[in-house]
Amino acid sequence: MPLTLASLVQHSALKLSVRAGEGRLDTPVRWAHVSELADPVPYMEGGELLLITAMKLDAEDPEEMRRYVRRLAAAGVVGIGFAVGVNYDAVPEALVEAARAEDLPLLEVPRRTPFLAISKAVSAALAADQYRAVTAGFEAQRELTRAALSAEGPTELLGRLAAHVQGWAALYDTSGTVVAAAPEWAARRAARLTPDVERLRERPAPASAVVGGTEDRVELQSLGTGRRPRGALAVGTGAPLGTAERYAVHSAVALLTLTTERSRSLHEAEARLGAAVLRMLLAGEAGHARTVAGDLYGGLLDAPFRLLIAEASAADRLTTLADALEAAAARAGEALLLVPDEGRLVVLAADGGAAVTACADYAEAVESLRGRDPGAATAPEPPAEDLVVGLSGPAGPGTAAAAHKQADQALAVARRRARVLVEHEDLAAGSVLPLLADDAVRAFAEGTLRALREHDATGRGDLVASLHAWLSRHGQWDAAAADLGVHRHTLRYRMRRVEEILGRSLDDPDVRMELWLALKASPPAPAE
C-alpha cells in the first residue's frame, strides 16, 4: 500500500504529532522535501511533505502564513512538517490557524528528529512499495503467461488480468468487435466503446487512449507491431492504475501482441495454401483441391459456398472488407478462403453464412454513406476509392470456375451501375429488364426508335405505340388492333411504315427482339 501521512505519524522512531488537518492523513506522500524559501512553490511537483524551520518566514504573522499555506495547498503539497526548537520553540499559532483554514495537514517535528530521518523513512517506504509493486507485476506476468498458454488462451488471460486490476478487461478484433471479455457482463460495457476502438485503429501501433465516463476509467491499448493494429485491449477500473496494475496491463499487451503476430504468420501461410486451393478449383481439379485443403478448408468445400470478387482502387478498402469478413467468419466458427489477386480480392465463403451476411451489411453501409438507395438501378459515379463487389450463386467444388465467372459478371454490372454489391442471382432472377437501365442500353434504345418518334411527332401516326401493341401480342393483328382501337388494316399499314422508316423487316426475329428491348429500355414519349 502507498505511503501516507498517517504512516509517518505512526512511525515510532519519528515521534511526529498532528497539529492540523487530522482528517487528511490518508493522503499518499510522493516525497519529503526540505525548503526554507519564502516561496518554494516553483520547485514543487505536488504530493510532497514540505519540511521547514521557518528560517526566512515570519511564522507568527497571520496574514503572511495564510498566503504561504494557501499557495502550498494550491500547488498540491500534501502536508507541512514544522521543526520545533530551532527557530521557534513551538509551532506558531498563526501557522496552525492557517493550516486549519486550508485543511492542510501540519505535523510537529520534535528537535531530536532530524529532517534526514524523515526523508530516509519516506524513501525507504517508497522503495518498499515500489519493490512490492514490481514483485506483484512479475507474479502477474507469470500468471498471465500461463493463462495465455492454456487451452482457453486469451479468454483465460483476460480473466486473470481483470482480477489483478480489480476491474474488467475486453479484447477486440481488427474490426473493432468484442471477441472476449471478463467478467462476462463487461462485454456490454466494452461494446459501447467500439467507436473509440475504431479511432484507435486509425493510428499506427502501438497506440493508447484513455476514455472515461460515469461508470469507470478505461484504458485502450492497440495490439500488433505493424502499421495496422491487429486488435485492441480495453481495461476498465474505478481509479487510475497503480504500478503493479500497470505491469499487469503491459504484460497482457505484450502477450496478446505476440499471439496476434503469431496468428498473422499462420494466417499468411494459410493464405498461400488458400491461393493454391483456389487455383486448383478454377482449373477444374476439385479432387486435388480437396486433398490440399485438408481440415483447414475441407469443411468449406463440403457444403455449398459463394464466390465473391471485390475490386477497389484504394487497397485499404479491400483490407477493411477482408477484416470484416474474417472477423464475422471467426465469430461464427466458419472457414473462409480469402485470396488477394492483382488488385482484387477473391473469397470463398459458406453459402448463407456470417461472412456473406457481413459482406452485404458492409455494402449497405457504404451505400448509406453515399446517400442513396442500394436497390436503385442507377446512381452517380462512385468516388475512385469506392468498392465494387460481385457475388456468385451457390456453388460447389465442381462448379467453382462457373461461380468465378458469375461473380465476375456481377462485378462488371456493379461497376457499370455504380452499385457496391451485385449478386448474380439478381441478374438471373427471371428478367433482364433491370439490366436495361444502363446508359449504353438507353442510348441504343433512343437511337433505334428516334426515327419512329420523329415521325409520330409530326402527327402523321402513332407508330411507336402501334409497334408496342403488335409486339406485345406476338404479331396477332386482330388482338393488337383491338388494343389500339383501330382496324387491323390500319395496323398493317402502320407496321409497313415502321419497316420502311427503319429499313428492317419485322419478319426477322432478331429485329423484333431488338425493337422490344428498345421499347422496354426507352421511356415512353411525353403525352401531348
N, C-alpha and C positions, 0 to 999 in steps of 0.2 A: 504494500500500500504506500502511497506517496507520503513524503514528509510534510507534516503540518506544524503550525504554531503550537498546537496542543501537545504534539510530540516533544517539542523543545521544552515546554513548560514542565512536562512530566519527567524530563531528563534529570535524574537525581544529582548528577555532578554539576549541573549549571546553576541550580538554585534560583531560577527566574521566577518572578511574581508578576501577576497581571494587574495593571492599573486602569486600563480602559479597553473597550472592545471585547468583552468577555464572550459575546455571542458569535464572534467570528474567528474563533481559534481553530476551526476545522479547515481554514484556508490553506491550500498547499503552498509550500515555500520552495522557490526555484533556486535561491542563492541567498547568502548573507554578505552584505556589503558595508564596509566602513567608509563614512564620508563626513568630514567636518565642514563642507562647503555650506554657505548660506543658502545656495540653491543647487542641490545635487540632481535635480530632475533631468537635465540634459544627458546625464550619464546613466540613467535608469532604463531598463527594458521592461519592467513590470514583473511582479512576482517576488521581489526582493524583500528581505528583512533588513531594514536600514539600522546600522549601529552607530550611535552618536554619543558625544560627551557635551555637546553644545558649546564647544570652544569658541566658535565665531557667531553664536546666536545669543540674543537676549531672551533666554527661555522664560523669564518672568514677565515679559511684555505680552499681555493677552492678544493684542492686535497682530503683533508680529508672529506669534505662534499660530493664530488662526490662518494667516496667509500661508505659512510654512506647511502646516499639516494639510490644508486644503489642496495645495499643489502636489504633495506627495500622494494623497489619496487619488487624485485625478490621474497621476502617472502610473497607477497600478501597484504602488508599493503596498505590501500586504501587512506590514507592521513596523513599529519602531522599537528598538532596544536602547534604553537610556541607561548609561552607566552612572551610578551614584558614587560619591566620594572622590570625584576627580575635580570637576568644576563646580558641581553642586552637591551638597550633602544629601539631598533628597530630590525626588522628581518634582520640578516646579509645578505648582497648581495650574498655571496658565497653559502649560503643555498638556496636563491631564485633561483640562476642560476642553481644549481644542480637539484632542483625540476623541473624547466622548462625543463632541458635536458632530464629528465626521464618522463616528462608529469605526474608528481605525484602531486595531489592537496596539496597546502600548505596554511594553514589558520592561520591568525594572531589573537592571543587571547589577548585582552586588559587586563591590570593589574587588573582592577576591576572585571573581570570574572574569578572566581576560577575554577580550573580543576574539582572540585567536581560538580559544576553546570553543566558542560558539561556531565559528567558521569551520573548525575541524568537525564538530558534531554534525553540522549541515552537510559538509562534503562527504562524510562517512555514510550518512543516511541516504544521500542521493546515489552514492556509488553502490550501496547495498540494494537500493531499489532498482537501479539500472541492471545490476547483476541478476536480480530475481526476474526482471523482465526478459533479459537475454536468455536466461536458462529456460524460462517458460516458452520463449519463442523457439528455441531449439527443440524443446519437447513437442511443441505444436508441429514443427516441421517434420519430425519423425512420425508423429501420429498421422499427419496429413499424407505423408508419403506412403505409409502403409495403407491408408484408405484409398489412395489413387491406384495402388496396385491390386486392390481387392476386386472381387467379381463385380461389385456394384460400381466401381470406378468413380467417375465424377459425382455421382449421386451420394455415395458414402462420404466423399471428400467434403461436399457442401454441408452435410450433417455435422461433421466434426468441426468445420470452420464456424458454423452458426453457434455451436456450443462454446467455442473458445471466445468469441466476441460477445456472447450473451445477446444475440440478435438473430438475424436471418441472413441467408445467402441465396443467390439465384444465378443460374448460368443461362446465357443467351447464345443462340446460334448466329450464323452470318446474316440471317435475315432480320435479326432483332426479336426473334420469337423465344419465349421462355421454354427451355427444354428440361430443366430440373430446378427444384427449389427445396429448401429446408428451413424451417418445418414446412409441411405441405400447405398450410394456409398462406405462406409467403408468396405462392405462385400468383395469387390475385393481386397482391401488392406489387410484385415485380412486373406484371403485365402492364400496369398503368405507367411504367417508366419507359415503355418501348420508344416513344418519341425522343427521349433523352439518349437512349442507346443508339438510335439511328443517327443522331447528331454526332455522337462519339465516333461512329464508324466512318464519318467523313474526314476524320483526322488520322494521319499516319500513326501506326502503332510504334511504341507504346503511348497510350493517351489515357488520361483520367479526368474525372469530373466529380464534383460534389453537388448533390441536389438535396434540398431539404424541404420539409413540409411540416404539417401539424402532427404527423404520425411519428416521424423519425428522421434521422440523418442518414443519407445513403451515399456511399462512395461507389462510383463506377470505374472499372478498370478494363481496358481493351486487352484482348488476348491475341498473341501472334507476334512474329518478328518481321513480317513482310510489310509492304506498303498498305495492303488491305488487311484490316483486322479479321481474325478468324472466329471471333466471338467476343463476348464481354462477361464480366463478373460483377454482380451487384452485392454489396454488403450493407445491410441496414442495422443501425444501432441507435440507442437512445441518447448517446453522447459521443463526442469525438473519440477516436480510437486512441488507446494508450500504447506504450511502447511494445508490450507483449502482444497485444492485438494486432498492431501494425506488422510485427514479424509474421504472425499467422497469415495475414492477408497477403503479404508479399510472397510467402511460401506457396500459398494457394494459386496465386497468379503464375508463378514460375512452373508449378506442376501442371496446371491446366494449359499453359502455353506449350509446354513440352508435349502434352497429349495432343493438342491441335496440330503442332508441327509434325509429329509422328503420323498423325492421321492424314496430313496433307501429302506426305511422302507415299503412304499407302494409296491415297486417292489418285496420285499421279500414275502409280503402277497399274491401278485398276482402270484408269482412263486409257492407257496403252492397250491393255487387254480388251477393253470395250471397243476400241477402234478396230482391232483385229476381228472381233466377232462381227461387227457391223460390215466390214469389207466382205467377209465370207457370206453373210446373209444376202447382201446385194449382188454377189456373184452367183447366187443360187446354190451355194454349198451349205445348206441348212444342217446336214448331219455333222460336218466338221465344225460348224459354228456352235452347235450344241455341246460338242465334246470340249471345245476350248472354253466355252462359257462356264462349265463346271457348276459348282454350287453358287458362284458369285452372281451369274446372270441366268442360270438354268431355269429358275422359277419364273423369270420374266418371259422366257421362250416357251414355257409350258402352257401359257394362257394367252388369250387374245391381247395384243398390245397395239398402241398407236405410235406412228412415226411422226415426229414433229421436226420441221425445219424452220429455223429463225435466222433473220438477217438484220443487221443494223450497221450503219456507218460508224457509229461510236462503239468501240469494244466494251465500254463499261455497261452499256445496255444489255449486251449478251451475258456479261458476267453477273449482273443483277438478276436477270431471268434465271440463269443457271443456279445461283444461290437459292432463289425462291423454290425452284423445282426440287433441288436436293434436300432442302430443309423439310418440305412437305412430304417427300418420299421417306425421309428418315423418321419423321414423327409417326408415319403410318406403317413403318416396317416394310416398305416396298422396295424392290430392286429397281434401279434406274440406270440405264445406259446412256451416257452423255458424251458426245464426241465433237470437239471443235473441228471445223473443216473449212479452211481457207476463207475466213471471214464469215462463216456460217456456224450455226450450232445445230447438230443433228441429235435427236433424242428419241430413245425408245422407252416408252412408259406404259404401265399397265392400263388397259382399257377400263375406263370408269374409275381409275384410282385417284389418289390425292394429288399426284404430280400434274395430271391432266386438268384437274379442277383448279389447281394453283395457277396453271398457265392461263386458263380462262379468266380467273379473278384478276390476274395481273393485266391482261389485255383490257378488261373492263375498266380497271383503274386508270390506265393510260388514256383510254377513250374519254373518260370523265374529265381528265385533266385538259384534254383538247376542247372540252365544252361541247361535245356533240354526242348524238345517239349512236352507240356501237352498231345498231341494226340499220342505220341509214345506208342507202345504196351508193351515194356519192358524198364526197367531202373535199375540202380544200387539200392541197398537197401538204403532207405532214412535214414537220421540221426534219432536217437531214439526219439528226441523231435518233429519230424515232425507229421503233422496232416494227418489223412485219413478221408474221408467223403463219405458216401453213400446216394444217393438221390432217393426217390421213384418216381413212376409215379404219375400223378394226381389222387387224391382220395377224398372220402367224408366220413362223419361220419360212415356210414355203412361198409366201406372198410378200416378203419384205421388199423386193425390188418394185413390185406394183405399188406398195404403200409409199415407197420413196417417191415414185412418180406422182402419186396422188397429192402428197404433201407439197411437192414442187409446183404442181399446177395450182393448188390452193394458195401457195405463196405468191405466185405470179398475179393471181386475181386480187389478193390482198394489197399488193403493191400498186396495181392499176387503180383500185378503188379507194386507196388511202385508208384501208382498214388495218387495224393491228393484228387481228386474228380472223382467218377464214378456214372453215372446216370443209374438207372435200365432200362430206355428206350433204352440206348445204348446196353444193353445186349440182349434185346428182339427185336431189330430192324431188324428182318428178317434173321439173320445169327448168328451162334455160332462161326464162324471162328475167330473173334478177340479174343475169349477166348482160342484158341488153342496155343497162344504164350507163355503160362505159361511153366516154366521149367519142371514141373512134366509131362505135356502133351507131351512135346517134348521128354522127356526121355522114355515115354511109346511108342511113335511112333518109335523111333530109335530101341528100343528093339524088337518091333513087326516085323519090316522089316529087322532087321540085317541079318537074315539067307538068305533072298532073295537077299539082296545086296551082301553078300559074294559069293553067287552062281554066280551072274552076273559078279562079279569082276574076276572070272576065265575064262570069255569069253565063257561060255557054254550056254548062252542065255540072254534074256532081260526080265526077269520075272517081275521086278517092273514096267516097262513101259507097259508091256502087261496087268498086273493086273489093272493098272490105266485106260487103254483104255477100258477094259472089264467092269469094274465097272461104268465108266462114260457113257457107252452105255447100262447100265441096263441089262447086260448079253446077249446082241444081238450079236451073233457070227459074222455074215457077216459084220455088221457095224463096230464092233471093229477091225476085221481083216483088213478091208479096211483102217481104220485109221492108222494101223501099217504097211500096205503094205505087209502083209503075207497072206497065205492061211488059211482058217478057221480051217483046220485040225491041222495046226501048232499051232494056238492059243489054240485049245482044248488040245493039248499035254502040252503046257506051263501051262495052268490052273491046269491040273492034277499034274504037278511037284510042283506048288505052294501048292496044298493040301498036297502032300507028304512031302514037306520040313517043312511046318508049322504044320502038323498033325491036320488040321482042315478042315471041309467041307465048300465049298463055297455055298452049298445049304442052309446053316444056315443064316438067315437074320441078326442076331446079329454079326456073323463073318464078313459078308460083310460090315456092318455099321462100325465096329471097324477098319477094314482094310482101308475103305475110309477115316475115320477121321485120321488114322495114315498117310496116303498118303498126306492129306491136311496139317497136322501139321509138317511133316518132310520135310526139304529142299531137293530139287532134287539132285541126285548124280552128282558130277562134271563130266563135259564132258571129254572124253578120248583125 
